[in-house]
Structure formats: structure tokens, C-alpha cells
């Protein structure tokens, strides 16, 4: 005779909302580092963030119920930092540095809540935008993406029976573990989880992170997810993102300011953070233009994160630049994070091993790879390429060029103007899968 | 770190319908015994069954969603007897008798499905009726009631948090076990579960039945629920119900037939069943009238089930009648089943112990007693007095008088006619709680 926990069963079957985001630190660590800089240096800048589904063939508004989406976004807006979270942020060491967050910043953060959102359905897509102070809206990026991606998974699994689900996750676990076994073959591997935004679900990301912790041990250098870092005693990792140069460029009043924008934010960053946090993200307006115009001190930074060129090609360009600048690449760090899966990780590792320090930020293919796991293929389980980008700053358009034209965002006329200004050498279209 | 079975959790949180009735034998055993008789002797009689909520203050249509009610009723209509159930019904011994069900009847039953229903909302109540052949509609009584009662419990618990639910069931279990401990003090107790129709939920009834099995051992003589009897290796108990004399009376063409109706169905019953199944339910048109008009052979039956008079008073009248008829009450059986709880069981047991054989059919207060269990009282968890009665036979009104005017059902004018015909001696109104 089956014994049933009746209370647990009634709870499971009468629940109303299963919140996707249950904590404000269920976000990427770089958001907190950037937030402190924005709060300190740009408290009065207004920006607009916009969710952009680059996989147009997937009609999100047909897959995800608007009521459920609003309920999840509304729930996220009720969250505040908890006492435990505040104590951990204040007391933990990040990148070897104690008290990385100023007390005044933490005091402000302790009352922070996610601001309002605007949601409109158009042509089978959702237009989800966040208007307001940069320091308020910036924190929507990760929860907005995680909510949309998990709602999509849930919708895709809504009609699956118990055994189908059981097999689905069993296969996903087996698939993930096979990746772990391949990664074990790389003796000096350093890899971390960057998969929060496009994860299949929070619980699945947690499983993957814990599997890596157990499976590859010290080669697993941390997770970008602050909540998982806290709960699993892992390093919280990540530095900065495109929104910094994008806003700086949008606010530039003339050509000189526009040309200086990408380096100005690096100087600002350096004032706040140092050491391992000095990682350059060079591709906002094209890596070639960035390297060509970069002051010498940029070569003193710890490393680069090439984020849109093929990893070996993009990495080689940066290694060459370091050499030209007279720096020893073996003391420098390359962080690869663009659409990686195990094959690319292994190839890139073998290519650069011994020539440069490197680490990998593993995203969507870590936390949302269910291809071949469902008994019959379910389209809704295939990850989409969706981002949440700053599209306006103080009323002016903000754009990103990227090394891959497919990853460019913003007003097309403005993209054109930037392309003329920064040039488009080495820009090659690559298919964007995730 | 909590370990979560992701597949189980996704299943729990994406499920669509949690069916209340999952088996056609999740019903009272007496329905099957009566069904065989109806199928054999009255295959062409048309009847209407109607669900009647006697607790008018509870507006069921406000508490229960119509879509959910229809989904549950529709699901029940998809059920058929399973192979295992058929084999068990054919092979099991009931009341010490093998092959109580004829092969022809089982062959017919194997294709049986619940017939259509009519559902209308009126004045905050549901009018739920079943029209058609008696042999088809009669089987709706128990699932219809169980569905309404469990949907009401679910609605009442919909907004409870996990700990509230955990405490609710913990208290209900503690309360139930305190009853078990009191019942243990009665050395010759015979008691069975009659609580299917008004149960809080299927899972809770199963818990109560298993608790009694473990808690009072051989004093627990079985359950009226055929599915639980099969699954827990218990005796399936129950004999016949008011619908038999009610239909017989409705079909009577003249006063003589009406007067003979309650005894005629006993003769028919005797042709089909014997021994311990010869239990008289005397109160359909008043126990006093029944006893006054009863032929002598009725006193040879095994026992009586007084169902609407206070147990001690009602039992004494039957004991006296046996004595007048020259029968020894110590060889006779009284089955008490009307709104019993532990106090009434203990009092009745102590009153009759040694003077007459007796057993108890414990219903609503066994399977739906949550008073004082919720952290703050929840009205929707208080059981209501709801029945599903035959209201028409071949187009003629069917009524029940009962010994308690509060339990009378049917067209008021027809009730009046029956009262004049059968008399109303000893009819005393008692509050009907369940």
C-alpha cells in the first residue's frame, strides 16, 4: 500500500503560483558589481532595457500565457534582499577581496525592489521593457530572462506524463554527466556556470551546478548565480557587461567622447575594482576598433572576455595584441563565454593550453540542453536566443555592434552610424543559436 | 542542500486534473448488490437521481467551480471496471459467500460506464440530476457525492500554506487516533467504515481506514468502499438502501401495492441474497408503520439497520418488536449508521451490550471530521448534509419519509400523501448535521 504524505500532496496540487524568481540574488554576480558602479557614478541616468527575442521563429506570446508572465514578474517585484543575503554580501570575500560592496551601497540595496515593467503583445511576441533610473532597471535583466525561459519550459512540459518527465530528466542528467566526464580529461581546466539567464529552470540549474561541483571538483571555479554561490559555497563569478560601454557611448556628446567611451568606463571600473576583476569585454563596438584605439594601460588589465568572435580566432587576436604591446600572454587571462559547448571548450582548451591562462563561462548549453532528451522532440524545450539589452540612455538610442552582426542590437540607423564611426573590420556573421 | 526530484516536482506543478474518482469500485458495496438486483428484476425501470444539499446555508455553486465539477464528472464517466477489479469481484468472498455476483451480471458490468448527467446552477446551488435506466443511473450516487465533497475540501484548502496544511492533517490524524483509543475500550465492538460519500478526500478516507485496521484490529469489520476493501484486504460491507422501497412505492398502482411495497422488495432481496445480507432498513416510510405492517417472516431476517431515529430509542423499538414476535434479540443484529460519532457509539454500545448483537457503520464523522484542525476555523471544511436520492421512477414522484422529518425527500405534496397513508407516529425532528 502506497503511503502518501497527504499534506504535501494537497499542497502540491492546490498551489497557485510556483515563483520562478524567489530571491533578488538569483541573478548574475556582474549585475551587483555594475550596480554599485552605476549607483555611485551614474545615479541620475535614465535608461530603457528591452527584452529582445532573436529567435523570431519562436512566437513567445503563443507559447507563454500573459497572465502567468505577469504573475511571475509581479512576484519578482515583491522581493527584497533578505537578512541572510545582506549579511552574506557584506561578509563574503569576492575574487579574494573582502568588503567589495560599500556599506552605503548595501544600505541602499537593502531596500531595493525591482521597478515597474511594461508588457505589450505584438505579432506573437512580447514587448517587455523597463524604463527608469539605470540603477533600478538594470536589475531586471536576469530575472526577466529567467522568467521567460522557465515559463517556456513549463509550457512545453505541461502535457507530459510522469514517466515522460522522469525519462526526460534522467536523459538530461545522463547527457550532462557525459559532458562532465569529457571535461575531466582537461587537467588545467577552469570553468564556471554562466547559465542563469537562459536556464531551463532554477531547479535544473541548481542540479547542474551541484553536478559540476561534485563531478569536476576544483576545475569548477564558481557560478555567476549569486544565490547558488551562497547556497552551495561556491565562488560568485563575473565582472562587467556591454551595458557599461553602451550607455557611455549613448551619452557621448561628440566624436571625441564617443571614441573615448569604451575606455572611460574601464577607468571608472578600475577606480572601484582591481585585480582579477579587471576583465575587458572588448566587442561592444567591434574588437578590432577597440584594440586599435586602446591606451597602453588596457594591456595591463588581467584579461579579456571575447564574447562574439569564434573563440580560437578571437582569442588569437587578443594574444597577438598583448604580444604587440610587449606583454606576456602566459600571464594574461582569456575568458570564453559565447555559446560554448563541450566540443568548443575542448578545442579551445587544447589550442591555447600553455600559451595563455584561460577560463570558460558555460551558459545555455550547460543549463538548457535538452536536445534528444524528450521521448519525442519538443520544440518548446529548444533554447532560444533571447537577451535583455539597454536600448536608450537619457532618451538617446543605445546600440551594440558586436563582432557578430547577428548579435547587434539597437536602432538600425544608429547601428549604421556607429559602424561608420568604429569601422567594421573582422566583423563576420555567425549563426546565433543561444 | 535540499535534494529535489525535479521530474516529480514538475509533474506535481504542471498537472491538469487530479481525478477524485479513479475507479468504478470506489463506491459503496451496497450499490453493487442493489445493482445486480435492479439489473435482474427491474432492467427497464427509468428513474431520476437528484443530488440534494440539505445544508442550504452552504452555497455550493459559490464554493465549487463549475468547470472543475464538470471535469471531475466527465472523468468519472470515462472509467470502466479494470481487469483486476473484475477478477476480484468474481473471485472474492463477500459475507462468507463465494460468487455472489452472477457471471451474466459481471459480463454486463464489465462494459458499464456512468451515464450522462445534467448540471444547472440555481440560486447558488447546483442541480445535478441523472435521468435514465435505474441500472445505469444508480451508480452515480456515491461518485457524485464524493466528487462534490472533495471539490469543496479542495476549494477550502486552496489558499493554505504548506505548514498550515501539515498542521491541519497532523491534528486530524491526532484527533482520529484519539477516537481509535476510545474505541479500543469496547471489547466486543464491531465497526466498519461507511464514510465514502461524504469523505474529505479519497486519500484521507484511505488513511482513516488503514488507521482503523492497525488501531482496532479485528473490531474493524470492514469498509463499505469496494476499492479500499480490495486494496487493503478488508471485508466489503453494506446491504441495501432506501432507493429500493422508494422505487417500489413510486411504482405502486394502488393502495394495496403501496402498502406491500416495502416488504415486496425484501422478498426480492431474499431471492438473491441470504444470511448476513438479510438486513432490514425499516425507516423509508417510518419505522413504526413498517413494523406494524410487517409479515412475520421479516422477524426471521438477520437484523435491522435503524437509520434515522436516535440509536438507543430506535434500537429499543426494534428489540421490543422482536420480543413481541417471539424472537431472541441476542441472536439478532442491529446496525447503527446514522450520523454517529464516538460518543454515540460508546453510549449505544454500553446500552445494548449483551442484549443484542450490534455493529456500527461509521460515516461522515470518521472520514470528514476536521473541526478544530485548521489553525483558524475554515467553514468549507465543515461537512454538509448532502444526499443523492431517487426522485422519480417511470415518471412518478419517489419520496422518502424517514423517522426524522428533516431527512424526508421528494415532492412535498407526495410526502403529504405518503404521511397520510403510512401515518406519522414516532416521527420526531432531529437536527441533521451530516
Interface residues (C-beta under 8 A of the other chain):
Chain A: X1 X4 X6 X7 X8 X9 X10 X11 X12 X13 X14 X15 X16 X18 X154 X157 X158 X159 X160 X161 X162 X165 X166 X168 X169 X170 X201 X203 X204 X206 X207 X210 X231 X232
Chain B: X1 X4 X6 X7 X8 X9 X10 X11 X12 X13 X14 X15 X16 X18 X154 X157 X158 X159 X160 X161 X162 X165 X166 X168 X169 X170 X201 X203 X204 X206 X207 X210 X231 X232
